[in-house]
Amino acid sequence: DLALLRHLATHPAAFTPAVSLMQSAISALETSPVPVIAAVHGACLGAGLDLVTACDIRVSDASASFSAAEVTLGVVPDLGTLQRLPGLVGAGRAR
């Protein structure tokens, strides 16, 4: 949400707690005692990619595309994608 990003940019002290909360939410999917399934239709970017990498099963149709666009912008994805992706697709494809 752009309003949240603006707020975090102007209130640096709020950044770490906000990221920690988002990391906890995504990690809750990964540590859930029940299987978590993600269905992807269309573009899967940013937090959407963070979310699907934390799921147990990912299903997509032919229109699905996946991108960690933050990397090309010089922003590090903080919610676990870079840690989870090599385990899902292999180190060579994750690079």
N, C-alpha and C positions, 0 to 999 in steps of 0.2 A: 504494500500500500504506500503510495507516494507521500501521503500525509505523515505516516510513521517515519519514513526515510528523512523527510524534512525536519521532523522533530528530533530525530537522533543526530542529525548533522548539526543542529544548533544547541543540543544538550548532550555533550559528550559523556557525561556521567551516567546517562540513561542507556548508553549503547551496550555495555557489557551485560547488565541485567536483562535487557531485551533479547540479546542474542542467546543468552543462557536459557531463557524461557522458550524460545523457538527451538533450540537444540533439544531441550527436554521433550517438547511436543513431538518432534520427528523421531527421537529415540524411543519414545513410548510405543510407536508402531513396531519398531525393530525388536523390542523386548516383550511384546504382547504375548501372553500365553496361548492365544488363539491365532490361527493363520490369518494374515492380512493380505488381501488381494487388491491390486491396483489395475484399473482398466484405463488405457490411454487411447484417445482418439484425437488426432491433430497434434499440435506442437506441445511438447513437454519441456518447459524451460524453468530456470530459477528454482523457486521453492517447490514447484511441481516435480522437478527432477530429484530434489532432496527427498521428497515424499515417496516417490516410487522406488528409489534405491533402498529405502528402509523397509519396504514390504517384502513378504515372503514369496509372493507370486506376482508377476507382471504380465498382463495380457494387453496386446495392442492390435489395432487394425492396420491396414496398408497405408493409411493416411498419417500414421504416427511418425513424429520426428523428435529426436532427443538432442539437447544441446546444453552444455555448461557454458553459456555465453559470458558469464562473469569473468571467466579466465581470459578471454580476448579483450576485456575491458580493464584488465589489471586488478580485478576485485576477486578476492579468494572466497569461494563458497564456504560459509562457516557452519553449515548445518549437517555436514557429514558426507556429502556426495563424493568428495575427493578421497575420503577414506574407504567408502563402500564400493565405489565403481570398479577398482581393479579386481576385487573379489568376484564381481558379477560378470565382467566382460574380459578379464585378463589385463595384465599390466600393459602389454603392447597396444591394445585398442584404447585403453583409458588415456594414453598419452596423446 
